[in-house]
Amino acid sequence: MGMQTRGHLCVLIAVTAVALTVGSCLNPFLSQLDNPVDPHADGYQGYHTVEDPSEIEPVNREEAASFFPPQFTAQKVAAAVAYQFQVATENTFASENIVYTSEELVSNEHLPVNFEGHSPVETYYWRVRAKAGAEWGTWSNVVGSFTLTPITGQTPVHDSTTINTSPTLTWNEVNGAVGYELRVAETQYALQDLNDDDFIEVENAEFQVPAPLVIGNVRWWSVRAVNGSGVRSAWTSPAVFKVTLLSMRDVQGGSSTDIPNGTENGVWSVSSFHIGLYPITQYQYEVIIGRNPSDTDRGIGPDNPVNTVSWYDALVFCNTLSVNEGLTLVYSIGGSKNPEDWGEVPSDRDETWDAVEMDINANGYRLPTEAEWEWAARGGVNSNGYTYAGSNSIDDVAWWRDNSGLTTHPVGQKLPNELGLYDMTGNVWEWKWDWTGADDMNGNNPTGPVSGGSRRARGGSHASGDSVAIFSYRGGSSPENRSRTTGFRVVRRP
């Protein structure tokens, strides 16, 4: 099943897979079959009937056995009344390595092996013997082998912001599978209650969930594989994904002595947090707020960073996005965290909005503190001490005055910094929580002065010179100002 056309919503698929262990009733381990063919076909691995039980051999000895639970085929013995298979972790079949010995089996084809209670290893070995009359023949001299492969939920890696609300699920491809069957439900219980024939047929190891999913939707899913003979694996253990608007990066906290210009105290630290890979784009802003305020002369496009937004505008965006995703709201204005209660965003300086309270420990979206931005921009624990975010050459990592054409550009086109964050230098100035004023940054999780004349903005823009795009330069503007060179990026606590 091919990929469908992607829209312009940056969707992060958070996939959490339940631990997968052999022996579970939803065991996901499948044996690989590199070249599934009919074992009865002429000349296939020496398939033929033998007269002497001592000449019996595994038919698919060079390949995998089949799907979980593994099902083997051996040569047929003319006078055999029963067959027996044995599986071990070593091809010597020492007693301590044998993990399974089958009961007497009447057929030499598609015989199941029970792995309950045994952990998966990279390779298993198997052998067979036949019983003629009352006597068992010797174990086969030729040994087969197979590898167990897990199907597990995986988080797709998205390096673009042009992904829609029809997320793509992926899983490990299984050799020998001619297709997969997928089931999706709104809850884990609903998934488990589905009938065994309630599934979607999928050709390849990926599936694009059809629209419409909306921000905040949660879905549970599992998958199984089907081989050319119609044998099905067990369903994988349930995995879950949630549709969110932003791609975020985990940032490990730490301490630093790096300081911006004017900072007198330079020992500070931040706790771990999540930060957006990119500045908020025009599409993302429009999805949440319902309009795109960006200056038409400074680059219009769904993946261009939003601009012409005030610090007040950024507060509304953050709390509204948190509402949509069911997160704890960070900002409170006039005693309310509901942005619908705040009224129209002021176009002039406003004392009530200036008195906004921040719950820094809430898990909702918010503007980064200046310390958090400084830590992330410099690369956190991975910092290489660059002048700009990711390089000593501004052209490598930033759209700035000399290469931008005085317009914004789609995010993510320049190189990222050491944490994989894009556009931390250039493109648009980024609002911070902190007031300007007392120029100190020290202690644990500093949040700046309690009041001031302007709110901090950092990183420079597409119109900035290289001297103001360096880490040590600290910009700022009055919180009601809407500049065509200024946007923002968001963070949240884990």
C-alpha positions in Angstrom: 0.0 0.0 0.0 1.6 3.2 -1.1 2.0 6.4 0.8 -0.7 9.0 0.3 -0.1 12.6 -0.4 0.9 14.4 2.7 -0.6 17.7 3.9 1.0 20.4 6.0 0.5 19.3 9.5 3.5 18.2 11.5 2.2 15.1 13.2 4.2 13.3 15.8 3.2 9.7 16.2 4.0 8.7 19.7 4.1 4.8 19.6 4.4 2.9 22.8 4.7 -0.8 22.3 4.0 -3.3 25.1 6.9 -5.6 25.9 7.0 -8.5 23.6 8.0 -11.9 25.0 7.8 -15.4 23.7 5.0 -17.4 25.3 2.4 -14.7 25.3 -0.9 -15.4 23.7 -0.2 -12.4 21.5 3.3 -13.5 20.8 4.7 -11.3 17.9 7.7 -13.4 17.0 7.6 -14.8 13.5 10.1 -17.1 11.9 11.6 -15.7 8.7 11.1 -17.5 5.4 13.5 -15.9 2.9 12.1 -17.5 -0.2 8.6 -19.0 0.4 8.0 -21.7 -2.2 5.9 -24.8 -2.3 7.9 -27.5 -0.5 6.3 -30.1 -2.7 7.7 -28.5 -5.8 10.1 -30.6 -7.9 13.7 -30.3 -6.6 12.9 -28.0 -3.7 15.6 -28.6 -1.1 15.7 -32.3 -2.1 12.0 -32.9 -1.3 11.2 -36.6 -2.0 10.1 -39.7 -0.2 12.8 -41.8 1.3 12.7 -45.4 2.2 15.1 -45.5 5.1 14.1 -43.5 8.2 17.8 -42.7 8.8 17.9 -40.7 5.5 15.2 -38.2 6.6 16.2 -34.5 6.4 14.5 -31.2 7.1 13.2 -29.9 3.8 13.6 -26.1 4.5 16.8 -26.6 6.3 18.6 -23.5 4.9 15.8 -21.2 5.6 13.3 -20.3 8.2 10.7 -22.7 9.3 7.6 -20.6 8.8 5.5 -18.3 10.9 5.1 -18.3 14.6 4.6 -20.8 16.0 7.2 -22.3 13.6 5.8 -25.0 11.3 8.3 -27.4 9.7 8.3 -29.7 6.7 10.5 -32.7 6.5 11.1 -35.4 3.9 8.4 -38.1 3.9 9.5 -41.5 5.0 7.6 -44.3 3.1 6.9 -46.6 6.0 6.7 -43.9 8.7 3.9 -44.0 11.2 5.0 -41.0 13.1 7.5 -38.0 13.1 9.2 -36.0 15.8 10.9 -32.7 15.7 13.5 -31.2 18.2 14.6 -27.6 18.6 17.7 -26.4 20.3 19.8 -23.2 20.8 22.9 -24.9 19.5 23.3 -27.3 16.6 25.0 -29.9 18.8 21.7 -30.6 20.4 23.3 -31.1 23.8 20.6 -31.8 26.4 21.0 -28.4 28.1 20.4 -26.6 24.8 17.2 -28.4 23.7 14.2 -26.2 24.2 11.5 -28.3 22.6 10.8 -31.9 21.6 7.5 -32.6 19.9 5.2 -35.4 20.6 4.6 -38.1 18.0 3.2 -36.4 14.9 1.4 -38.2 12.1 2.3 -35.8 9.3 5.7 -34.6 8.0 4.2 -31.2 6.9 3.4 -27.9 8.6 4.1 -29.2 12.1 3.8 -26.6 14.9 6.4 -26.2 17.6 5.5 -24.8 21.0 8.0 -22.1 22.3 6.0 -21.1 25.4 8.3 -20.4 28.3 11.4 -19.9 26.2 13.1 -16.6 25.4 13.8 -15.8 21.8 17.4 -16.1 20.6 19.0 -15.0 17.4 18.9 -18.5 15.8 17.3 -21.8 16.6 18.3 -25.2 15.2 16.0 -28.1 14.4 16.2 -31.8 13.4 13.7 -34.5 12.7 13.3 -38.3 13.0 10.8 -40.8 11.7 9.2 -43.9 13.3 8.8 -47.0 11.2 6.8 -49.7 12.9 7.7 -49.6 16.6 11.2 -48.3 16.2 12.4 -44.7 15.9 15.0 -43.9 13.3 18.1 -41.8 14.2 17.9 -38.1 14.3 18.6 -36.4 11.0 22.3 -35.7 10.4 21.3 -32.5 8.5 20.1 -29.7 10.7 17.8 -26.9 9.8 17.9 -23.4 11.3 15.6 -20.4 11.6 15.5 -17.0 13.0 12.7 -15.4 15.0 11.8 -11.9 14.1 9.7 -9.6 16.2 7.0 -7.3 14.7 7.0 -4.3 16.9 5.4 -0.8 16.8 8.0 1.8 15.7 7.9 5.5 15.8 8.1 6.9 12.2 10.9 9.5 11.9 9.5 12.7 10.3 12.1 15.2 9.0 9.5 17.4 7.4 6.6 19.5 8.7 4.4 18.6 5.8 2.6 15.6 7.3 -1.1 15.5 7.7 -3.5 14.0 10.2 -3.5 10.7 8.4 -0.4 9.3 10.2 1.6 6.4 8.8 2.1 3.3 11.0 5.2 1.2 10.3 6.5 -2.1 11.7 9.3 -4.6 11.1 9.1 -6.2 7.7 9.0 -10.0 7.9 10.7 -12.1 5.3 8.3 -14.5 3.7 5.2 -12.3 4.4 3.1 -11.7 1.4 0.9 -9.3 3.3 -0.2 -8.1 6.7 -3.4 -7.6 8.6 -3.9 -4.6 10.7 -6.5 -3.7 13.2 -7.1 -0.2 14.8 -9.4 0.8 17.6 -10.1 3.8 19.9 -9.2 2.0 23.1 -7.1 -1.0 24.1 -10.2 -2.8 25.3 -12.0 -2.2 22.0 -9.0 -3.6 20.1 -9.0 -6.8 22.2 -12.8 -7.1 21.7 -12.5 -7.1 17.9 -13.4 -10.3 16.1 -10.4 -12.2 14.6 -11.6 -11.3 11.1 -12.0 -7.6 11.8 -8.8 -6.3 10.1 -7.5 -4.2 7.2 -5.4 -6.0 4.6 -2.1 -4.3 4.0 0.4 -5.2 1.3 3.6 -3.7 2.8 4.9 -3.1 6.3 3.3 0.3 6.6 -0.2 1.8 6.6 -1.4 5.3 6.3 -4.4 5.8 8.7 -7.2 7.4 6.7 -8.4 10.9 7.6 -10.0 12.4 9.5 -7.9 12.1 12.6 -7.7 15.3 14.7 -5.2 16.6 17.1 -5.5 14.7 20.4 -6.9 11.5 18.9 -5.6 8.3 20.4 -5.7 5.0 18.6 -4.6 1.4 19.6 -3.3 -1.0 16.9 -1.8 -4.4 16.3 -0.6 -6.3 13.3 0.0 -9.8 12.1 1.7 -11.3 9.0 0.5 -13.7 6.4 2.7 -16.0 4.3 2.1 -17.5 0.8 0.4 -20.5 2.3 -2.1 -18.4 4.2 -0.5 -19.1 7.5 -1.0 -16.2 9.9 1.2 -15.1 12.8 -0.2 -14.2 16.2 -1.3 -10.6 16.6 1.4 -8.3 18.0 0.9 -6.9 21.5 -1.1 -3.6 21.3 0.7 -0.4 20.5 -0.7 3.1 20.9 -0.3 6.4 19.0 -1.5 9.9 19.6 -1.8 12.6 17.0 -0.1 15.8 18.0 0.6 19.0 16.1 4.3 19.4 16.8 7.5 17.4 16.5 9.3 17.7 19.8 12.8 16.8 20.9 13.7 15.6 24.4 16.4 17.8 26.0 18.3 16.4 28.9 18.8 19.0 31.6 22.1 20.2 32.9 24.1 23.2 34.1 26.3 25.7 32.3 28.6 28.6 32.8 27.9 30.0 29.3 26.4 33.5 29.6 24.8 36.0 27.3 26.0 39.6 27.1 25.4 41.6 30.2 24.9 38.6 32.5 26.9 39.0 35.6 26.3 35.6 37.2 26.9 32.6 35.0 26.2 29.5 37.0 22.7 28.2 36.1 20.9 24.9 35.3 17.7 23.7 33.8 15.6 20.6 34.2 14.9 18.2 31.3 12.2 19.4 28.9 10.8 18.9 25.4 11.3 21.5 22.7 9.9 22.0 19.2 12.3 20.8 16.4 11.3 24.0 14.5 9.7 27.4 15.2 5.9 27.3 15.0 5.0 27.3 11.3 2.3 29.4 9.6 0.2 26.2 9.0 0.4 25.1 12.6 -0.5 28.6 13.9 -3.5 28.7 11.5 -4.7 25.3 12.6 -4.9 26.4 16.2 -5.8 30.1 15.9 -7.7 30.0 12.7 -5.7 32.6 10.8 -2.3 33.3 9.5 -1.0 36.8 10.5 2.3 36.6 8.7 3.6 39.5 6.6 3.0 38.7 2.9 6.3 40.4 2.0 8.3 38.2 4.4 7.5 34.7 3.0 4.2 33.0 3.0 4.0 29.3 3.1 2.7 26.5 5.3 6.2 25.5 6.4 7.5 29.0 6.8 7.8 30.2 10.4 4.8 32.3 11.5 5.7 36.0 12.1 4.0 39.2 13.0 2.8 37.6 16.3 3.1 39.3 19.7 4.2 37.8 22.9 0.5 37.9 24.0 -0.4 36.0 20.8 2.0 33.3 21.7 0.4 32.8 25.1 -3.0 32.2 23.5 -1.5 29.7 21.0 0.2 27.7 23.8 -2.8 27.3 26.0 -5.2 26.6 23.1 -2.9 23.9 21.8 -2.7 22.4 25.3 -6.5 22.3 25.5 -6.6 20.5 22.1 -4.2 17.8 23.3 -5.6 17.4 26.8 -2.6 18.7 28.6 -2.4 20.8 31.8 -2.6 24.5 31.0 0.4 26.6 31.8 -0.7 30.3 31.7 -3.4 32.0 33.8 -4.6 35.5 33.0 -7.1 37.3 35.1 -7.5 34.2 37.3 -8.4 31.9 34.3 -6.4 29.4 32.3 -9.1 29.2 29.6 -7.9 31.4 26.7 -11.6 31.9 25.7 -12.0 33.9 29.0 -9.1 36.2 28.2 -10.9 38.2 25.6 -9.3 39.8 22.5 -5.6 39.8 22.4 -4.4 43.4 23.3 -2.8 45.4 20.5 -1.5 47.8 23.2 0.4 47.2 26.4 -1.9 45.6 28.9 -1.4 45.3 32.7 -3.6 42.3 33.1 -1.8 40.3 30.4 1.5 41.5 31.7 0.6 39.9 35.1 0.1 36.5 33.5 1.1 33.6 35.8 3.1 30.6 34.6 2.9 27.1 36.1 6.3 25.9 34.9 5.7 22.4 36.2 2.5 21.9 34.1 2.9 19.6 31.1 1.2 21.9 28.7 2.9 24.0 26.0 4.6 27.3 26.8 7.4 29.7 25.7 10.9 28.6 26.7 12.6 30.5 29.5 15.7 32.2 28.3 17.8 29.7 30.1 16.0 26.7 28.5 16.5 28.3 25.0 20.1 29.1 25.7 20.8 25.5 26.9 19.0 23.9 23.9 20.5 26.3 21.3 24.0 25.6 22.4 23.4 21.9 22.1 22.8 21.0 25.8 25.0 18.1 27.0 26.2 17.6 23.4 27.4 21.1 22.9 30.5 21.6 20.7 30.9 25.3 21.7 29.9 26.7 18.4 29.3 30.5 17.8 25.9 29.8 16.2 23.3 27.0 16.8 25.1 24.0 15.2 28.1 25.6 13.5 30.8 28.3 13.5 29.5 29.2 10.0 26.3 31.1 10.1 25.4 30.1 6.5 25.4 26.4 7.4 22.6 26.8 10.0 20.7 30.1 9.5 18.7 32.3 7.1 20.1 35.7 7.8 20.5 39.1 6.2 23.1 38.0 3.6 21.5 34.8 2.3 17.7 35.1 3.0 16.7 37.7 0.4 15.0 39.4 3.4 12.3 36.8 3.7 11.6 33.8 5.8 12.2 30.3 4.5 10.6 27.0 5.2 11.9 25.6 8.5 14.3 22.7 8.6 16.3 23.6 5.4 19.5 24.5 7.1 21.6 22.1 9.2 20.4 21.3 12.8 22.4 21.9 15.9 23.9 19.2 18.2 20.4 18.3 19.5 18.8 18.1 16.1 17.0 21.4 16.4 16.5 23.6 13.4 16.5 27.3 12.9 17.7 28.2 16.4 19.7 30.8 14.7 18.1 33.1 12.1 14.8 32.9 10.1 12.8 34.6 12.9 13.5 36.0 16.4 11.9 33.7 19.0 10.0 35.1 22.0 11.0 33.9 25.4 9.1 34.0 28.8 11.6 36.3 30.5 11.3 40.0 31.0 14.3 42.1 30.2 15.8 44.1 33.1 18.1 42.5 35.7 20.7 40.9 33.6 21.4 37.8 35.7 20.9 34.2 34.9 21.7 31.9 37.8 20.4 29.2 40.0 18.1 26.3 39.0 15.5 26.9 36.3 15.8 30.7 36.3 12.8 32.5 34.9 14.1 36.1 34.8 12.8 39.3 36.5 9.2 39.5 37.7 8.6 42.6 35.6 10.3 44.7 33.0 9.9 46.8 29.9 10.2 44.1 27.3 10.1 40.4 26.8 13.2 38.6 25.6 13.7 37.4 22.0 16.7 35.4 20.9 18.4 33.9 17.9 18.2 36.6 15.3 16.1 36.6 12.1 16.3 36.6 8.3 17.0 40.3 8.5 19.7 40.2 11.2 23.4 40.6 10.8 25.7 37.9 12.0 26.7 40.0 15.0 23.2 39.8 16.6 22.7 36.1 15.7 25.4 34.9 18.0 24.4 33.2 21.3 25.5 36.1 23.5 23.2 38.7 21.9 20.0 39.3 23.9 17.2 40.9 22.1 13.8 41.9 23.3 10.6 43.8 22.5 7.4 45.1 24.2 5.0 42.1 24.5 2.3 43.7 22.4 4.6 44.3 19.4 3.9 42.3 16.2 7.1 42.3 14.2 7.5 40.7 10.8 10.8 39.3 11.9 9.6 37.7 15.1 7.9 34.3 15.8 8.3 31.7 18.5 9.0 28.1 19.5 7.4 26.1 22.3 8.5 23.8 25.1 6.8 21.6 27.6 7.7 19.5 30.6 7.8 15.7 30.3 
